[in-house]
Amino acid sequence: MAAPVIAICGIATDEASWRDMPVDRIFLPAGDTIDAMADAIAAELPGRFALCGHSMGGYVALAIAARMPERLAGFALLSSACTADGDEAKAGRHAAIDQARSDFAVLAERLARAMLSRSSRADPVLLADTHAMLLRCGAERFARQQAAAMTRVDRCGLLATLAVPALVLAGEDDGIVAPGRSREMAAALPDAVLHMIPGCGHVPQREASGASAAAIAAWRERMTS
């Protein structure tokens, strides 16, 4: 039996971000730290599994992989990074937390646009869906997620040990996580395919759903070949 693909949501996203993607189960991380989120999800995983983490979900996936590499059948990172936050990134998260707690409506409108590429923002339905997802997240969950992300540890050294079929997927126009991070991670993983999508921002599952689904499906096929 093929190992199930476990999708893990990123900051301010939810199950809707994985609509039409070839994944088997979706987790919305909960906890005050990345490690706490990883522990909660790990407790519900089967004996063998593949992880597919988007953005913050990638940080959680890395933490799970560090705990139980022998159970990992495959690993995918979408619009994510293995590094810890530096001082500038932490300052940005603190500012976002402050604004979320003072005026989340304004922040949600701004972030909805920031998460998408310029061409994706021109699609009113996609922009409205992204904005609605942010509003569903809410100020307090958003603040907790940002606080957890800023205290995560660097996991870049782990990548070389993950000798399983891997996928690194990101948008060329991601304004949240620099696309160069994806190229670096793909180079560090022993068996990775890098898929960069032109004209796409931070949420490739929604902005380029066909290309993203095809890349994930091809990665799944590699795990069974």
N, C-alpha and C positions, 0 to 999 in steps of 0.2 A: 504494500500500500504506500502511495506517495505521501510524503510528509505534508501536513497542512501548512498553508501559508498564513502567518499571523501578521496582520496589518496593525500598525500603531500610529495613532493620530498625532499631529503636531500642535503647536500653540494656536489657540483660537480656531481650531478646526474640529470637526466631529465626523461621525460615520458617513455623513453625506459626501465628504471629500473623497471617499473610496467608491462612490457609486459607479457601477459597471466595470470595476476593476476585478481581475481574476484572483481574488483572495478568498480565504475560507472563513476567517474570523477577524473581527475588528475590535480593537481595544481603544478606549478613550482613557489615557493615563490619569490616575488620581494619586495624589500624595504631595508632601511638602518638599521632597527632594527627588532627583532623578533615580537615586538608589531605592527609595521607597516605592516609586512607581514601578521600577523593575521587579522588586520583590513581590508586589501585588499581582503583577501579570504572570511572573514565573510560577507562582503557586497554582495557576490554572492551566498551565501548558501540558500537552501530552508528552509521552516519552521521547518523541522525535518531532521536530518542527523546523520550519523556515521562518525567518523574521524579515519583515518589510516595513521599515520605519520612515515616516515622513517628517523632516525638520526635527522638532524636539523628539518625535517618535524614534528618530534615528539615534538620539542620545540614549534613550531608554533601551533600544535594541542592542546597542553596544554594551550597556551595563548588564543586560541579560546574557549576552554572548560571553562576557567575561566570567559569569557565574557557572555556566554549564556548556562549554564549547563542545563537549563530547556528544551532546544531544542535538547539535545544530546541523541541519541538512542543507541550508542555504541562507544567504544573507543579502539583503538589498537595502540600500540607502537612497532616499529620494530627497533632494534639496536639503541636505544635512551636512554635518561636519563632525570631525573626531576631536577637535581642539577644545580646550577650556576657554572661557571668556577672558579677555584681557580687560584692563582698566577702562578703556573707552567703551567697550561693549557693555560692561557692567553699569557704567554711568547711563548709557542709553536705556538699559532695562529699568534702572531706578526711575528715570524720567517717565518711562511708559507706565510704570506702576502708579506713580503719583498722578498722572493724567487720567488713568483708568478710574481711580478712586474719586477724582474731582469732576470729570466730565467724560464718561465712557462713550456717550453717543458721538461726540466729536472725534474721539480717538478711533472709534470703529469705522467711521466714514473715511478717515484718512488712511487707516491701515488696509481697508478693503482695496483701495487703489494701489497702495504700496506693494501688496502681495501679488498683484497681477502685472504683467508686462504692459507696455503702452498699447500694443495691438489688442491684448485681452481686455483691457479697460474699455475699449471701444465697443465691446459687446455688452449692451445694457442688461441682458438676462444674466450673464455670467457675473457682472459686477454686482447686481442685486442679490444673487445667490451668495456671493462671497460676503457681502455686507450682512445678510441675514444670518449666516453662520457665525460671524463675529458677535452679533447681538445675542445669539443663543448661548454663546460661551459666557458672556456676562463679565462684569468688572472683577468680581472676586476670584473666579476661576482663572481669568486671564492674569491677574496679579500673582496668584500662587504659581502658575506655570512659569511666568517670567522669573520669579524668585528661585524656583527650582533650577531653571536653566542656567542662571548665573553662578550657581555654586557647583556645577558639574565638574568632574575631573577630566583631564586629558586622557583620551583612549586611543590616541594614534598608534602607540606601540602595540596595541592589540591586533591591529589589522593584519600584520604579517603572519599571525598565528591562525587566522581564519581560513584554513585550506579547504573551503567549500565553494561551490558555484556562487558567484556574487554578481550583483548588478548595482551600478552606480548611475543614477538617473537625475538629471537636473535641467532647468531651463537656462539657455544662454543669456537671458535677460533678467535673471533672478536678482532683485534688489534687496533681498533680505539676507541671504547667504551667498557669498561670493562664489560664482561658478568655479573658480580656481580650486576651491576646497574639494569639489567633486573630482577634479582631475588628479589631485594629489592622492586622494583616497583610493581611486581606481588603480593608480600606479603602485600603491602599497599593498593592496590585496593580492594574494597569490593567483587567484582564478577569477578575475573580474572582467565584466564587459561594461564599458563606459558608454552611456547614451545621453548626449547633450541635444536638447531640442531648441532649434532656432525660434526666436520670437516668443518664447515662453518665459514666464516669471517663476514665482515661488511655489505654485500649486499645479504641477504638471498633470496630475490626475484629472483636474477639471479643465485646465487651459488647453491641454493637448491629450484628451482622453483616449483617442484612438491609438496614437503613438505610444502612450504610456501603457495601455492595456497590452499592446503587442509586445512591448519590451518585457513586461512582467511575465506574459505567457511564454515567451522564448526562454526566459530565465527558469521558469518552472520546468520547461522541457529539458533543459540542461541537467536538472536535478534527477531526472528519471532515465537519462540516457546512459 
